[in-house]
Amino acid sequence: MEEYTKIGAMEENPLVWTGSSKRLTPKWDVFDKFLELLADSQWHSLSDVTVAVSISDITPIVRFFTELNFISYRNDRSEVRINPLGSMFLELPHD
């Protein structure tokens, strides 16, 4: 998980980090859009997800949510789907 905590990695991250190098914040709508797309619990190809989320490189998001066990990734087919934990996260109330 090192790559998610190094400031240099965040500055180069395609998730479009905003703010100064001392206080970087991710655009959470990219994460939300990614999980909402998978909310149907079906397998989705990474190419379709990349287009739908409008991001050039989906890999950091896939790694992040796979490490949290929010999604499953099928390497042989390049597909992802949401896990029960990820579904529970989507159901949390928002302000």
Secondary structure by P-SEA (a helix, b strand, c coil): ccccccaaaaaacccccccccccccccaaaaaaaaaaacccccccaaaaaaaaccccaaaaaaaaaaaccccccccccbbbbcaaaaaaaacccc
